[in-house]
């Protein structure tokens, strides 16, 4: 992977949000969940779909804090328009584990 200069990195807007709605996405090519996340007054609510069904069900995601990139252009995922990228890392078997803060922080907070 090529190196990235710090000024380019600063252009990536990574924020904390709270999941306010989550639904199964059975029409997706791979098992996925639709998420609606509140990123606070400045950003508002955005939606995305994520292949996170190995470790999460929709009902347990509501209220959870997540980390997302909010300044990517919208992307069509099947019949669903994704407006941000929720961040996670794969476990040893490839199932995605969401990145979350380890303490309560204000919704909309920008990663530094």
Buried (B, 14 or more C-beta within 10 A) or exposed (E): EEEEEEEEEEEEBBBBBBBBBBBEBEEBEEEBBBBBBBBBEEBEBBBBBBBBBEEBEBEEBEEBBBBBBBEBEEEEBEEBEBBBBBBBEEEEEEBBEBBBEEEEEEBBBEBE
